[in-house]
Amino acid sequence: MRLSFRDIMFRVWYRYISSVDRNAEVLFMNYGYNDSREKLNLGEQDLPNRVSIQLYHLLASAVEIRDKDVVEVGCGRGGGISYIARCFSPNTTLGVDLDKKAVSFCNRHYQQPGLSFIRGDAQNLKLENNSCDIVISVESSHRYPDMKAFLREVTRILRPGGYFLFTDFRKDTYMEDLIRNISQSGLIVIGHRNINQEVVAALTLDDGRRRYLVKKLTPKILHNTAMNFAGVIGSKTFKSFVTGKFIYFSYILQKGHPDI
């Protein structure tokens, strides 16, 4: 699968943020999740990133993580795996990302016992077979050229009975391919749902902060492009979630035991 222009621009955008965010104001780069019926109590340090954290919490609270070995593939700026390490008491947490600047930032910025970061390719992970209990992927896989290879790697590194906690988005016309890839992966679908409504609510709630960061971190000539990547109200990205042209989903998948 060839990368689209949008995917290429996303990669450039992430690397750009790693270069200019010297004050570590951007620790999350997902569109977030907000359900007014659910109230997540957060410490003061996490409040600015509430909606992005709530997306991680949605996944992490779906299974038992305490004392487990957890890997996040596509960890970006590390805020999500750091939150899980702090709040869910895993045994170990490892963030993997392709971008070396992001990994260098994470290793400098986070100093938590049991939390580490390495550079790695999601489609060719340098991790041992059956080496972790839980794999997490948040809003990263839409940029991978080979989704089948990624799912093979997830299955390979998971221990029998382990979970793949997965959330991301696709164009509506690409969902059939994704569903087919998942069904052919050998992973068991424990649960899945469409969360477009909650993502739109998150983007609406977080709109002011996103606009502020775009204006602060990018030159004026890039504001329109950056606003679209940020999903601000009125942007093409925001409208695509509202209309359902983009489908935002979450999955809980499990690796079966050999005798199942």
N, C-alpha and C positions, 0 to 999 in steps of 0.2 A: 504494500500500500504506500503510495507516494504521499509525502506531506503536502497539505494544501497551503495556500498563501497565508491563510489565517493561522494555521499551526506554526508555520515558520515565524510569523510575527509574534506569536505568543512566546516562542523561545527567545527571540530577541528582547522582548519586553521583560521577561524574567531576569535575563542576564543584565539588562540595563538597571533594573531595580537593585540588583546585588551590587552594582557599581556606585550608585548615587545615594543609597540609603545609609548614610554614615551614622545616623543616630538611632538605628534599629527601630524605626517606627513601623516598618512593614514586616511583621513576623508571620503573617498568614496571607495567602494569595488565593483564597477560595471565595465563592459568592455567598456563602453563609446559609443559615437555616434559622427560621424563627416561627414558632408556633405559640400564639398568645395563650394557649391553654397550659403550656409547660413553662414553669419558672425555674431557671437554673441559678442557684446561688453561686456567685463568683467573688473572688477576692478582688481588691481594688486594682491590682496589677493587670487583671484579665478583663476588666470592664470595657476598655476601648475596643477589644476584639471579640465582644460578646457573640455576635452572630456567626463569626467564623468558628469560634470555639463550640458553639451549639451544634454545628455540623459534625465536628469530631465527637462530641458527646453522644450524638444520635447513634453513631456507629459503635463507639467504645462501650456504651451501656447495654448493647444488645447481647453480649456474651460475658462470661466471667473472665476477667483479665488478671486479677490478683495472682501473683506468683507465676505468671506465664512469661514466655519469651516472645516479644512483639517486634515485628519489623514493619516500618512504613516505607513503601516504595514510592518515590516521588515526593520526598519530604519537604522540598523547597526550602523555605527560611526556618523551618524547624519548630514553629510555634505549636503545631498540632501534636507531634510526638512528645514534645516537652510537657504539654498539658497532660497527656496520658500518663507520662512517667510520674508527674507530681500528684495526680489525683486518683489513679486507679491501681497503684501499688503493684505493677508488674515486676517480674524478676529482673529482666533486662529489656531495654528498648534500643532499637537500632534504626536510625534514619538513613535512607539510601537515596541519592540524587545524582543525576547525570552532570549537573552543572558544578564545576569545581569551585567557583566563587561562592556559591550557596553553601557547599559543604564546609569550606574554610570559615565562612561566617558562623555557621552553626557550631563548629568546634571551638571557636573563640567565645561565642556569646553564651552558650549553655554549659553550666558546670554542675550537673546533677549526677549522683551516684547511679551507675548502671545504664546511663544514657550515652550513646556514642553515634558518630556519623561517619559514613564512608561514601566515596564516589562509586557509582555503579550504574550499569545499563539495565533497565527494567526487563529487557528481552534476553539478557545474558548475565544473570546475577552471579557474582562470585561468592556464593554462599553454599554451604554443604546441604546435601539431601537431608530431608527430615530434620531440619535444624531449628525450627521455630513453631510456636503454637498458634500464632495469629499473624496474619498479614493484613495490613491496612493500606488502602489506596484512596486518596481524596483528590478528586478533580485534577487528575494527572494523565489518565490513560487515553484521553481523547487526542493527545499529542504523540502517541506511540505509533510508529509505522506498522507494527505487526502485533495485533492484539492476541492472536493465537499463541505467539511465542511468549508473550507476557503471562498468559494464563497457564501455559506449560511450566514456566518458571515458578509461578505461585504454587502450583500443585506439587512441584518437585521439592521445594524447600519446606512445605508444611508437613508437620508430623501427622500421622493418621488420626483423624478426629479433630484436626485443627480447623480454624476458621479463616475465611477470607472476607473481610469487611470492606465493602466497595461502594463508593459513591462518585458519580461523575455525570456528564451530560453528553448527548449526541443530537445531531440533527434528526428530526423525526424519520427521515428517509433512511437513516443508518441504523435505526434501532433493531430492525429485523436481523441484520448481520450480527450485531452484538449478541442478541438473544441466541442465535444459532451458535456463535462461538462459545458462549457459556454452556449451552446444552451439550456441546461436543467436548468440553474440557474434562469431563469426569467429575467435576465438583457438583455437590448436591445443593439445590436451591432450598434454603431453609425459610427465607422470606425475601420479599422485594416490594417496592412501592414507588410510585411517582411522587416527587416532592416539589414540583414546580411552584405550587401555591406558597409553600414555606420559603422557597428561595426568593421569590418575588417579594414576599413580606420582609425578608432579611435585607435585600437590596434597597427597599424603600426606607427601612429604618436606618440603614447605614449610609444613606446617600450623601449627607453633609460631610461626613468624615472622608469618604472616598473622593469627593470633589476637592476637598482641602489638600489631601495628599497628592493628587494628580497635579494640582497647581503648584504645590511646593517642590515636587521632585522632578517635574518635567518642564522643558522649555515650552514657551507658548505655542510654537509651531506644531508641537506634538500633542497638544491638549485634546483635540477632538479624537484622535486615535486612542490616546490613553483613557479618555472617558469611556469609550466603547469597551475597551478591555476591562475596565473597572466595573462595567455594568450599571452605570448611573441611570437614573430615571430619564426616560426619553431616548436613550441610546438604542442602536440596532440590537445589541445583545439583550438589553432589558426587554425590549418589545418581543424578541424571539422567545423568551421565557413566558411572557404574558400570553402570547398567541399559541404556544405549544409547538412552534417551529423547532425550538430546542426542547428536548425532554431531559429533565434532571431526575435521576433515579438513585435508589440505594438498594444494595443487595447484601444479604447474609448468605454466604456459601460455605459449605463444609467439605473437607476431604474425607472420604469414606475409609473405613478400616479395610485391610486386605481381604478379610473374609466376608465383607458385605457386598 
